[in-house]
Amino acid sequence: MRHILILGAGTAGTIMANRLARALRPGLAAGKVRMTIVDPSPTHVFQPGLIFIPFGGYGREKLLRDRGPTIDRDVRLVRSAIVAMDPETDTVTLSDGERMPYDICIVATGTRLAPEATPGLMGAAWRHSIFDFYTLEGAEALAYGLDCLTGGRLVINVAPGPIKAPSAPLEFAFLADEYLTRCGVRDRVEIVYVTPLDGPSSHATYSRSLERLLDAKDVRVVTGFSTERVNGALREIHSDDGRTERFDLLVTVPEHRGADFVATAAGLGDARNFVRTDPRTLQADVKPNVFAIGDATDCPTDKVASAAQHAARVLERNVLHYLRGEPLEPAFDGHANTLVETGRDRAMLVDFNYSTSPMPGRFPFAWGPAPLLRESVLNHIGKLAARHWYWGRLLPGRNFLGIGEQMKRAGKRSPREGTDLRLAVAPRRRGTQWRAW
Ligand SMILES: Cc1cc2nc3c(=O)[nH]c(=O)nc-3n(C[C@H](O)[C@H](O)[C@H](O)COP(=O)(O)OP(=O)(O)OC[C@H]3O[C@@H](n4cnc5c(N)ncnc54)[C@H](O)[C@@H]3O)c2cc1C
């Protein structure tokens, strides 16, 4: 009997468990294969919905589900944490000391926020004037923080290094502009977006579209600011090149790390505990029977659920190839697509892969219906519907009509210099109310 062990039952681990269980149903029924998934948390969080919590759009009941029913009945769910992994002996150790052997291991333990990595961030001001929104508790606390903001400087600060959902802090800036306008205090609040990158995004075309939007919403952008330390008492953040930004309310996206056990498994991870992974096959460098998927990897695409969804289709086939002793397919192209809420009932859609930055055009078919790199009401409707797609199709590991695992070129066009910029900002309807579904 072959044992497939999945570490982490978040987005990527759950999709993999459900896809593999369907593909291996006869083997599971005949007792030739067994599958286990390990996660300490009883609840699955729909993380993309966290962005709406600080603005009162969603309550926690919209984001949380019991983890058990999200996983195929033929996969054993073990509620425990992995504390160690030994690729030499093909075993992991659980938090209660149990050692669990595997034939194939899929690491899907995502990222961990590491606010402690920035000196001063978690001092007395934490959750008083300094907040995050990448956790449910942080997002809920920030709702109160925002309510108390009647003037001054709202600074959104992204820490250096890879983070999940790199568009989420930009969405926060857009939604904060709308929210503070609705509250009647926008003219008294300066919104400042402070990033370690050279622009709002690492993708050039997308960055230029974002610059136009941020400018239109009067959000000041500070680039190349690699935060070294925070002084909560003086309400200042300091960069490693000696610059200072003052804040009244600081919204931070802290540094990200992979799971702690990755650090102690020789050869498994990089300096930030992300699993060294072949970006095309999703096989880990450490050993052929170890694979990795989702935010846990060091693959050079965005750490987003959609990338995990596309990667899962490739990894499913590669696990089956591995079981049959066949060569793996180098088929994952880093495809990711993200709906970016831009406020006032609009959202922008970006679609890209390892080698192609977001392009203007149409998605998912050559004719559309969704526009790329442009704000639209349709994209906003898609953003609000995403939570239903997530529970109903993405987590069960079902494919989406028209959206392939690899990025399509049909319907896309190379941006002529400046063209996409003029199209990027849609005319505004004044005074629209944002509503959550
Ligand atoms: C604010 C925000 C907005 C976002 N917006 C979008 C968006 O618009 N579109 C999009 O596509 N994506 C978005 N994302 C990103 C998306 O949620 C993640 O990329 C996705 O959930 C990654 O899946 P994962 O399985 O790799 O990690 P996760 O879903 O985080 O799952 C990791 C799992 O591993 C478990 N785990 C961790 N350590 C251990 C251990 N030692 N032992 C056992 N289990 C462990 C955890 O409990 C967790 O359940 C957003 C994320 C945030 C925070």
PDBQT file of the ligand as one rigid body, heavy atoms in Angstrom, charges set to zero:
ROOT
HETATM    1  C1  LIG A 501      -5.994  39.371   2.680  1.00  0.00    +0.000 C 
HETATM    2  C2  LIG A 501      -5.801  38.321   1.618  1.00  0.00    +0.000 A 
HETATM    3  C3  LIG A 501      -6.373  38.486   0.376  1.00  0.00    +0.000 A 
HETATM    4  C4  LIG A 501      -6.201  37.526  -0.616  1.00  0.00    +0.000 A 
HETATM    5  N1  LIG A 501      -6.779  37.721  -1.836  1.00  0.00    +0.000 NA
HETATM    6  C5  LIG A 501      -6.647  36.766  -2.803  1.00  0.00    +0.000 A 
HETATM    7  C6  LIG A 501      -7.299  36.919  -4.055  1.00  0.00    +0.000 A 
HETATM    8  O1  LIG A 501      -7.995  37.905  -4.306  1.00  0.00    +0.000 OA
HETATM    9  N2  LIG A 501      -7.137  35.947  -4.988  1.00  0.00    +0.000 N 
HETATM   10  C7  LIG A 501      -6.381  34.837  -4.753  1.00  0.00    +0.000 A 
HETATM   11  O2  LIG A 501      -6.277  33.972  -5.628  1.00  0.00    +0.000 OA
HETATM   12  N3  LIG A 501      -5.728  34.670  -3.554  1.00  0.00    +0.000 NA
HETATM   13  C8  LIG A 501      -5.849  35.602  -2.589  1.00  0.00    +0.000 A 
HETATM   14  N4  LIG A 501      -5.234  35.432  -1.374  1.00  0.00    +0.000 N 
HETATM   15  C9  LIG A 501      -4.217  34.384  -1.210  1.00  0.00    +0.000 C 
HETATM   16  C10 LIG A 501      -4.772  33.002  -0.953  1.00  0.00    +0.000 C 
HETATM   17  O3  LIG A 501      -5.663  33.005   0.132  1.00  0.00    +0.000 OA
HETATM   18  C11 LIG A 501      -3.582  32.091  -0.679  1.00  0.00    +0.000 C 
HETATM   19  O4  LIG A 501      -2.644  32.218  -1.720  1.00  0.00    +0.000 OA
HETATM   20  C12 LIG A 501      -4.015  30.646  -0.600  1.00  0.00    +0.000 C 
HETATM   21  O5  LIG A 501      -4.905  30.467   0.473  1.00  0.00    +0.000 OA
HETATM   22  C13 LIG A 501      -2.772  29.758  -0.452  1.00  0.00    +0.000 C 
HETATM   23  O6  LIG A 501      -3.134  28.435  -0.206  1.00  0.00    +0.000 OA
HETATM   24  P1  LIG A 501      -2.138  27.494   0.608  1.00  0.00    +0.000 P 
HETATM   25  O7  LIG A 501      -2.843  26.202   0.751  1.00  0.00    +0.000 OA
HETATM   26  O8  LIG A 501      -0.802  27.514  -0.021  1.00  0.00    +0.000 OA
HETATM   27  O9  LIG A 501      -1.991  28.170   2.019  1.00  0.00    +0.000 OA
HETATM   28  P2  LIG A 501      -3.138  28.296   3.113  1.00  0.00    +0.000 P 
HETATM   29  O10 LIG A 501      -4.474  28.334   2.480  1.00  0.00    +0.000 OA
HETATM   30  O11 LIG A 501      -2.742  29.429   3.989  1.00  0.00    +0.000 OA
HETATM   31  O12 LIG A 501      -3.067  26.933   3.921  1.00  0.00    +0.000 OA
HETATM   32  C14 LIG A 501      -1.963  26.501   4.658  1.00  0.00    +0.000 C 
HETATM   33  C15 LIG A 501      -2.472  25.484   5.666  1.00  0.00    +0.000 C 
HETATM   34  O13 LIG A 501      -1.363  24.840   6.258  1.00  0.00    +0.000 OA
HETATM   35  C16 LIG A 501      -1.630  24.671   7.634  1.00  0.00    +0.000 C 
HETATM   36  N5  LIG A 501      -0.360  24.557   8.329  1.00  0.00    +0.000 N 
HETATM   37  C17 LIG A 501       0.563  25.522   8.535  1.00  0.00    +0.000 A 
HETATM   38  N6  LIG A 501       1.608  25.021   9.228  1.00  0.00    +0.000 NA
HETATM   39  C18 LIG A 501       1.332  23.720   9.436  1.00  0.00    +0.000 A 
HETATM   40  C19 LIG A 501       2.027  22.669  10.096  1.00  0.00    +0.000 A 
HETATM   41  N7  LIG A 501       3.205  22.873  10.706  1.00  0.00    +0.000 N 
HETATM   42  N8  LIG A 501       1.462  21.444  10.147  1.00  0.00    +0.000 NA
HETATM   43  C20 LIG A 501       0.246  21.205   9.545  1.00  0.00    +0.000 A 
HETATM   44  N9  LIG A 501      -0.449  22.172   8.920  1.00  0.00    +0.000 NA
HETATM   45  C21 LIG A 501       0.086  23.408   8.865  1.00  0.00    +0.000 A 
HETATM   46  C22 LIG A 501      -2.433  25.904   8.029  1.00  0.00    +0.000 C 
HETATM   47  O14 LIG A 501      -3.222  25.655   9.189  1.00  0.00    +0.000 OA
HETATM   48  C23 LIG A 501      -3.283  26.119   6.779  1.00  0.00    +0.000 C 
HETATM   49  O15 LIG A 501      -4.545  25.501   6.904  1.00  0.00    +0.000 OA
HETATM   50  C24 LIG A 501      -5.428  36.367  -0.340  1.00  0.00    +0.000 A 
HETATM   51  C25 LIG A 501      -4.869  36.179   0.929  1.00  0.00    +0.000 A 
HETATM   52  C26 LIG A 501      -5.059  37.147   1.907  1.00  0.00    +0.000 A 
HETATM   53  C27 LIG A 501      -4.448  36.940   3.259  1.00  0.00    +0.000 C 
ENDROOT
TORSDOF 0
